[in-house]
Amino acid sequence: MSAFAALLARDLRLATRAGGGALLALAFFAAVAALVPFGIGSEPRLLARVGGGVLWIAAVLAVLLALDRLFQADYEDGSLDLLALSPLPLEAIAAAKMAAHWLTTGLPLSILSPVLALLFNLPPRGYLALVLSLLIGTPAVSAIGAVAAALTLSIRRGGLILPLLVLPLLAPVVIFGAGAVLAAIDGLANGAIWLLAAFSVASVVLAPFVTAAALRLNTSE
Amino acid sequence: MGGRDKPGQDGWVMGVWLPQLECIEALKLACVRGGRAVFRDVSFRLSRGEALVVEGPNGSGKTSLLRLIAGLLGPAGGTIHVSAGGSPVAEPDERGKYIGWLGHQDGAKAQLTPRETLAFFARLYGGREGIAEALESVSLTRAADLPCQYLSAGQKKRLALARLMLCGRPLWLLDEPLAALDAQGKRVVAEMLRAHARAGGLAVIATHEPLDIDAARLSLA
């Protein structure tokens, strides 16, 4: 457990120091969200309708931004070999790195989202659903993204292939996440948030094992 | 671990207790990289306190051999037997727990200081103490709180050597440990290897340069 905590603490530190991806993801999220009203006009009712969906798409893209370096940096500087030879199983290594990634991207982004929702004139009923759906859904983005990051590890410019691999798999997250926000605005109970939670739990539980298998495949090649 | 408090005793090196590893035996190892045979029929046997220097021209498979021994790479043929604590270690993953790895990449993160790097690896590998002593023994004390991006190649190598000492593993696999080091650094490596051997540790060293230790030689043609 101490080894797991050590790796988690190191990755949090690396992400939040200069050159880490945490602040970058947050700034990207804010920039995309701020740009959309310029593109689709300032009609308040229209913005309120699309706000949830736009913020969800911006969130997914922002979380993906730092993902290609999740294992690549450790692979290139030899740290991954040292991690693989540590007492920590690869599955736990993958889980620690996913957790660190979510804590530095998904979590701060969920907390920032109400501020950006103001830009979209989101009805007050939608705020709780927006924050809650992002908190529940973004771990799935980190988890599925980690699998793809491990799969593209040995590919040069793997960062360009990663979104192509991941975005189709993330369609359910966006559908249920944005759906939950719209349902809350309309005062309907459509169960989207529960489906989102189920999808997220399944992703987070399975991803460390798949990621570890992909890492073994790539490093033993 | 009964002798933990008795320096000078067998098994005690640089303040770290080594777990027991009796011998490692490789039989007719073969390695294929990228569809090309790198080497075949490589056999050797090492017991407690012995070292093996692996020589050969560039591309002869020295690094691949070390990765095979570490279990980071699967052999194309042949077997590796390790016996520890009186019983054989079958799984390559299990074998990793006895290995102290020094690759030609240093595993140093640009944003972390040497002290932070060592603290992380010490916790990851099992909470050993003696970070200050390890830094002192490789003459890195003055640079201990400087981010690694400001270290020279030789200083990063010294950091990797300090990490190797702290990890307390009985089988050292060293890939070009003398590269980038000055004369004093090379003496430190030789002294570390002699102390490791006195404590009953094993070592396989891939190098081009003469190393002032008692060791068997293996030539990869």
Interface residues (C-beta under 8 A of the other chain):
Chain A: S2 A3 A5 A6 L7 A9 R10 R13 L14 R17 A18 G19 G20 A73 E76 D77 G78 S79 D81 L82 L83 A84 L85 S86 P87 L88 P89 T219 S220
Chain B: A70 L72 L73 G74 D93 G96 K97 I99 W101 G103 H104 Q105 D106 G107 A108 K109 A110 Q111 L112 E116 F120 F121 R123 L124 Y125 G126 G127 R163
